[in-house]
Amino acid sequence: MKAAILREFRAPLAIEDVVRPAIDAQEVLIEVAACGVCHSDLHVANGDWPQIVPITKRPLILGHEVAGCVVEKGAAVANLKVGDRVGVPWVNWTCGACDFCREGNENLCTRQKITGVTVDGGYAEFVKAPATHALKIPDGLSFVDAAPLFCAGVTVYRALQHAKIEAGQRLAIFGVGGLGHLAVQIGKELGAAVTAVDIADDKLAQARSLGASATLNAASGNVVKELRKLGGVHAALVTSAAKAAYDTAFSCVRPTGTLLVVGLPAESICFAPIMMAATEVRVQASSVGTRSDLRKVLEMAAAGKLHCQVSERPLSEVNQVLAELRAGSISGRVVLKPH
């Protein structure tokens, strides 16, 4: 099968012919129809995260927003059949036995396997996955539309659930990219007054079209001043991977509000303890999501309440897509198609 292979960090991916995965009794083989390109893929390929480098499989097939069709199933698989339309998320497998799994936080499983990091992902014609963690895609939702929801969609959904946003509260989304434009829609669905913040006017225009009640260009205006005029925001969700976005967002949160950490800069973020104490601002990180979270996101999309702006590219253009992602020139999400 054709696959895009990472052999060395910071080197271009190589399109190669590799052996099609062999499955065990508990797994399914999926013919990949679409695989979203996530900023995390870029960080993994670059070796940007010291915590992830030691566990990164090499050679590796990247990609953790996978959608396709089951073409083979293991002897013990009862929940899926050949022909089922399924997706594979970042969390490839969880143990079900550790404290976090038993507490309903399987995304924090201490033994988890990670698609496109510790096991091969979806930048390929085929991928294998545990049948327990390959989730069915609702009828009426295309592979291309579904794929980005398996990371981008579920990640911002879970983050906003952490914030317990109520109707009428002020929510600021920092970064209107692949995650941010979905966060705008989910925030609107929750009844929040959404302000989108970015440095690109075209992305801000997109946010308005998706339901943002206000937009601010951080490159040409004083975002902190404008949001503080309103009394600050109840929650600020940072999807940008820029440290500067966190510096700005923290100052925009009202006392007792929440800063939601989703975008992952390569460098550390830091806030003055005196300001954290004086305002009782809560800093809440969020890591992708559970299967339950993902099912709710897929249901929302199937009901027409959530739509990812997607552009399709062939797998052969993967290095060009990663370069565009690095340059910040991609609007919405790019989905690779191997066929």
Wavefront OBJ file of the C-alpha trace (Angstrom):
o trace
v 0.000 0.000 0.000
v 1.037 3.636 -0.434
v 1.909 5.519 2.749
v 3.676 8.719 3.808
v 6.525 7.662 6.078
v 8.356 9.682 8.736
v 11.863 8.255 9.135
v 13.732 11.188 10.677
v 12.476 14.234 12.547
v 12.401 17.450 10.492
v 12.857 15.503 7.255
v 10.227 15.412 4.482
v 7.861 12.469 4.571
v 8.567 9.805 1.981
v 5.764 8.311 -0.119
v 6.571 4.613 -0.140
v 5.069 1.222 -0.854
v 4.772 -0.659 2.434
v 3.139 -3.877 3.566
v -0.570 -3.620 4.306
v -1.224 -4.001 8.051
v -2.125 -7.456 9.349
v -4.852 -7.486 12.000
v -5.343 -9.600 15.104
v -8.596 -11.020 16.467
v -9.602 -7.744 18.169
v -8.823 -5.370 15.283
v -10.315 -4.123 12.038
v -8.592 -3.135 8.816
v -9.858 0.147 7.407
v -9.481 1.400 3.858
v -8.714 5.070 4.407
v -10.994 7.445 2.523
v -9.816 10.659 4.217
v -7.328 11.724 6.871
v -7.222 15.223 8.333
v -3.940 17.066 8.743
v -3.510 18.391 12.279
v -0.959 20.859 13.642
v 0.047 18.115 16.065
v 1.219 16.068 13.072
v 3.638 18.870 12.298
v 4.914 18.948 15.877
v 5.367 15.159 15.890
v 7.183 15.226 12.538
v 9.479 17.996 13.779
v 10.179 16.338 17.124
v 9.039 19.564 18.813
v 7.711 17.950 21.994
v 10.416 16.402 24.213
v 7.731 14.459 26.054
v 6.513 12.812 22.840
v 9.833 12.160 21.081
v 10.806 9.109 23.194
v 7.511 7.320 22.505
v 7.279 8.192 18.805
v 7.458 5.083 16.635
v 9.908 5.245 13.728
v 9.489 4.680 10.923
v 6.014 6.115 11.444
v 2.864 6.744 9.433
v 1.363 9.980 10.771
v -2.304 10.965 10.870
v -4.924 10.715 13.623
v -8.083 12.083 11.974
v -8.917 8.964 10.020
v -12.160 8.073 8.252
v -12.799 5.084 6.053
v -14.525 1.769 5.538
v -13.969 -1.546 7.327
v -12.657 -4.074 4.784
v -11.589 -6.837 7.165
v -12.375 -7.714 10.775
v -10.765 -9.965 13.354
v -12.391 -13.188 14.507
v -13.377 -11.745 17.895
v -14.899 -8.484 16.604
v -18.637 -8.309 17.229
v -19.417 -4.575 17.217
v -18.366 -3.864 13.625
v -18.838 -5.552 10.276
v -17.204 -5.304 6.872
v -18.628 -2.274 5.091
v -19.128 -0.149 8.214
v -18.054 3.486 7.937
v -15.754 4.322 10.854
v -13.184 6.767 12.137
v -10.028 6.466 14.213
v -9.042 9.271 16.637
v -5.819 10.313 18.401
v -6.593 7.938 21.286
v -6.099 4.629 19.501
v -6.624 2.306 22.472
v -7.226 2.563 26.225
v -6.918 -0.084 28.911
v -10.287 0.371 30.632
v -8.740 -0.592 33.954
v -6.646 2.345 35.199
v -8.050 5.025 37.512
v -8.579 7.494 34.679
v -10.449 5.034 32.467
v -12.680 4.023 35.389
v -13.321 7.692 36.247
v -14.582 8.448 32.732
v -11.375 10.125 31.573
v -10.091 7.486 29.187
v -8.337 10.186 27.162
v -5.849 10.313 30.057
v -5.322 6.529 30.201
v -1.855 5.755 31.515
v -1.405 2.916 29.015
v -3.027 4.466 25.972
v -1.799 4.019 22.422
v -1.741 7.088 20.187
v -2.665 6.985 16.513
v 0.103 8.439 14.362
v 2.555 8.534 17.290
v 2.975 5.197 19.049
v 1.159 3.230 16.312
v 0.786 3.926 12.606
v -1.883 6.358 11.509
v -3.918 7.323 8.479
v -1.510 8.923 5.986
v -1.874 5.690 4.051
v -4.253 3.615 1.963
v -5.050 1.324 4.900
v -4.844 1.499 8.690
v -5.634 -1.013 11.404
v -7.337 -0.150 14.676
v -8.832 -1.814 17.756
v -12.495 -2.456 16.968
v -13.459 -1.060 20.384
v -12.050 2.356 19.486
v -13.057 2.644 15.822
v -16.283 4.658 16.004
v -19.108 4.478 13.497
v -19.688 7.561 11.354
v -23.383 8.560 11.155
v -25.201 8.168 7.866
v -25.309 11.397 5.911
v -21.894 12.548 7.132
v -19.224 12.132 4.461
v -15.758 10.742 5.171
v -14.215 14.092 4.273
v -16.511 16.029 6.609
v -16.162 13.489 9.416
v -12.381 13.047 9.489
v -11.418 16.376 11.175
v -14.010 15.840 13.888
v -11.963 12.928 15.259
v -9.422 15.403 16.649
v -10.211 19.052 15.928
v -13.907 18.700 16.664
v -13.716 16.561 19.794
v -10.836 18.592 21.242
v -12.653 21.929 21.284
v -15.916 20.275 22.294
v -14.352 18.765 25.419
v -12.554 22.012 26.270
v -15.785 24.001 26.138
v -17.533 21.374 28.249
v -14.812 21.897 30.894
v -15.622 25.615 30.964
v -19.335 24.954 31.586
v -20.297 27.813 29.287
v -23.817 29.109 29.866
v -26.088 30.936 27.450
v -25.281 34.646 27.265
v -21.755 34.338 28.650
v -18.823 35.846 26.780
v -16.445 33.447 25.034
v -13.303 34.444 23.130
v -11.727 32.078 20.602
v -8.064 32.819 19.918
v -7.124 31.425 16.523
v -9.686 30.719 13.801
v -7.970 27.766 12.161
v -8.877 24.104 11.967
v -9.934 23.972 15.630
v -11.009 27.572 16.092
v -13.637 27.675 13.355
v -15.260 24.597 14.918
v -15.069 26.164 18.386
v -16.961 29.218 17.088
v -19.815 26.971 15.978
v -19.915 24.943 19.195
v -19.794 28.131 21.276
v -22.707 29.536 19.321
v -24.639 26.290 19.825
v -24.059 26.634 23.581
v -25.595 30.112 23.440
v -22.391 32.047 24.156
v -21.585 35.498 22.799
v -18.540 34.519 20.751
v -15.678 36.879 19.914
v -13.152 35.474 17.444
v -9.554 36.726 17.589
v -6.985 36.216 14.842
v -4.412 38.142 12.808
v -5.915 37.280 9.410
v -8.923 39.218 8.147
v -10.115 36.336 5.955
v -10.266 34.022 8.962
v -12.162 36.651 10.940
v -14.640 36.985 8.082
v -15.102 33.227 8.182
v -15.750 33.400 11.936
v -18.484 35.988 11.387
v -20.099 33.773 8.768
v -20.103 30.896 11.269
v -21.868 32.864 13.970
v -19.280 34.898 15.866
v -20.966 37.989 17.279
v -17.731 39.997 17.151
v -14.223 39.715 15.724
v -10.912 41.334 16.655
v -7.678 41.497 14.657
v -4.817 41.076 17.125
v -2.336 42.494 14.632
v -4.072 45.842 14.245
v -6.073 46.350 17.442
v -5.805 46.166 21.212
v -7.620 42.927 22.001
v -7.164 43.178 25.759
v -8.570 46.709 25.882
v -11.594 45.835 23.760
v -12.536 42.736 25.734
v -11.945 44.378 29.101
v -14.382 47.126 28.079
v -17.022 44.400 28.158
v -15.906 43.228 31.593
v -13.631 40.492 30.272
v -14.671 37.096 28.968
v -16.043 34.219 30.995
v -13.834 31.856 29.024
v -10.998 32.241 26.544
v -10.225 29.229 24.379
v -6.766 29.329 22.780
v -6.471 27.091 19.732
v -3.437 28.937 18.375
v -0.012 27.361 18.806
v 1.516 30.820 19.408
v 2.707 31.694 22.909
v 1.679 35.316 22.271
v -1.944 34.199 21.974
v -1.823 32.839 25.534
v -0.209 36.015 26.859
v -3.046 38.047 25.377
v -5.843 35.646 26.254
v -4.945 35.463 29.949
v -5.339 39.228 30.278
v -8.781 39.089 28.664
v -10.349 36.674 31.147
v -12.624 38.176 33.787
v -12.084 37.363 37.470
v -13.255 33.769 38.193
v -13.155 33.060 34.452
v -11.392 30.222 32.661
v -8.445 30.109 30.272
v -8.776 26.969 28.160
v -5.500 25.463 26.974
v -5.851 23.642 23.642
v -3.224 25.051 21.249
v 0.214 23.657 22.025
v 3.177 26.001 21.544
v 6.591 24.338 21.505
v 7.720 26.710 24.282
v 6.321 26.970 27.820
v 3.615 29.467 28.782
v 3.848 31.463 32.013
v 1.510 33.723 33.974
v 2.278 35.880 37.012
v 1.060 34.064 40.156
v -0.021 37.363 41.700
v -2.406 37.958 38.792
v -3.741 34.419 38.952
v -4.407 34.814 42.669
v -5.845 38.323 42.391
v -8.386 37.308 39.765
v -8.937 33.642 40.656
v -8.635 32.836 36.958
v -8.705 29.107 36.343
v -6.304 27.634 33.787
v -7.887 24.464 32.392
v -6.076 22.227 29.933
v -7.899 19.738 27.752
v -6.622 16.665 25.945
v -8.581 15.535 22.865
v -11.644 13.632 24.152
v -13.312 10.373 25.073
v -15.358 8.116 22.830
v -18.463 9.524 24.508
v -17.365 13.070 23.651
v -16.690 12.046 20.074
v -20.082 10.431 19.609
v -21.742 13.682 20.704
v -19.641 15.685 18.237
v -20.523 13.317 15.388
v -24.214 13.574 16.323
v -23.974 17.360 16.291
v -22.409 17.304 12.822
v -24.939 14.798 11.508
v -27.717 17.122 12.729
v -26.231 19.971 10.694
v -25.106 21.997 13.721
v -21.375 21.639 13.083
v -19.534 21.750 9.793
v -15.808 21.692 9.174
v -14.448 23.804 6.346
v -12.430 21.240 4.434
v -10.188 21.269 1.407
v -9.157 17.988 -0.187
v -5.624 17.162 -1.304
v -4.006 13.954 -2.563
v -1.689 12.063 -0.217
v 1.153 12.758 -2.641
v 1.017 16.453 -1.650
v 1.485 15.806 2.079
v 4.798 17.670 2.367
v 3.385 20.719 0.618
v 0.375 20.666 2.959
v 2.634 20.479 6.023
v 4.666 23.422 4.687
v 1.478 25.461 4.255
v 0.368 24.510 7.761
v 3.755 25.616 9.118
v 3.353 28.962 7.323
v -0.163 29.464 8.728
v -1.688 29.763 5.268
v -4.362 27.069 5.625
v -7.948 28.047 6.352
v -10.067 25.383 8.021
v -8.785 21.841 7.686
v -6.982 19.968 4.917
v -7.944 16.348 4.388
v -5.614 13.973 2.563
v -7.128 11.391 0.221
v -4.936 8.381 -0.517
v -7.024 7.120 -3.453
l 1 2 3 4 5 6 7 8 9 10 11 12 13 14 15 16 17 18 19 20 21 22 23 24 25 26 27 28 29 30 31 32 33 34 35 36 37 38 39 40 41 42 43 44 45 46 47 48 49 50 51 52 53 54 55 56 57 58 59 60 61 62 63 64 65 66 67 68 69 70 71 72 73 74 75 76 77 78 79 80 81 82 83 84 85 86 87 88 89 90 91 92 93 94 95 96 97 98 99 100 101 102 103 104 105 106 107 108 109 110 111 112 113 114 115 116 117 118 119 120 121 122 123 124 125 126 127 128 129 130 131 132 133 134 135 136 137 138 139 140 141 142 143 144 145 146 147 148 149 150 151 152 153 154 155 156 157 158 159 160 161 162 163 164 165 166 167 168 169 170 171 172 173 174 175 176 177 178 179 180 181 182 183 184 185 186 187 188 189 190 191 192 193 194 195 196 197 198 199 200 201 202 203 204 205 206 207 208 209 210 211 212 213 214 215 216 217 218 219 220 221 222 223 224 225 226 227 228 229 230 231 232 233 234 235 236 237 238 239 240 241 242 243 244 245 246 247 248 249 250 251 252 253 254 255 256 257 258 259 260 261 262 263 264 265 266 267 268 269 270 271 272 273 274 275 276 277 278 279 280 281 282 283 284 285 286 287 288 289 290 291 292 293 294 295 296 297 298 299 300 301 302 303 304 305 306 307 308 309 310 311 312 313 314 315 316 317 318 319 320 321 322 323 324 325 326 327 328 329 330 331 332 333 334 335 336 337 338 339
